[in-house]
Amino acid sequence: MLEDQLFYVGQKAIINKNGKILILNDPILGLDLPGGKIQKDEFNLKASLKREIKEETNLDVDVGSACATWLYEVPADSGHRSAGRLVYTVAYKCKYLSGDLKLSDEHDGYIWVDKNSYTKLEHSWPAYSVIESYFTSL
């Protein structure tokens, strides 16, 4: 019998603001989408994602439907708090509602990309194909 695989669950937001989506930069791991792991005793997944977005960006969003999933391993030598762990990630389509972008200390940069500029992103980024699918489905 095969052994069950254990992994963390993360949620990421594809935030649409006037046809552009927000890409963050994690100083350890590189490109990132707003969001994070579900905390202990958080059972409302959309509320959990809204909390993460607010903490990381100061933005208020409407969390829509899940649109993509992927599994990745945080590099063991990355120095990240999740180093060596598998993370199953669910991305949600989100609509920007309000707020001025202000990054938390978890990220050191950002860019808004549209259907003409997303191709300049690093293609090896685990979420690149998710971004590509998002823009090609519009």
C-alpha positions, 0 to 999 in steps of 0.5 A: 500500500502506498503511503499518503502524501502530506502537504500544506494548502495555500491560496493565491489571488489573481486580482484583476484591476482594470484588466491588469493583475498583481504580481508580487516579489518575494525576496526569497522565492521570487515571483508570487501572487498575493495569498498564503497558507490557511491558518489554524481554525480558519474554516472560511477559505475565502475569508482566509484569502481576503485576510492574507490579501489585506495583510500583504497588500492592503487591498480589499477584493471580492474573492470569486471562483477557484480557477487553477491548482498546482503543487510545488515544493519550496526549495529545501535550501531557500531559507523560507519558513516553508523550505522543503515542504510541498504546497498544494495551491488553489488560485481564485479569480478576484476583483479589486474593490478598493485600497491603496497598495502597500506591501507588507514586509513579506514582499519587496516589489510588485508589478501589474501585468496585462495580457500584453506584458505577462509574457515578460515574466519568468516562464519557469515560475510555478504560477506562470501557466496559471497567469497564461491561462487566465489571460488567454481565457479572457 
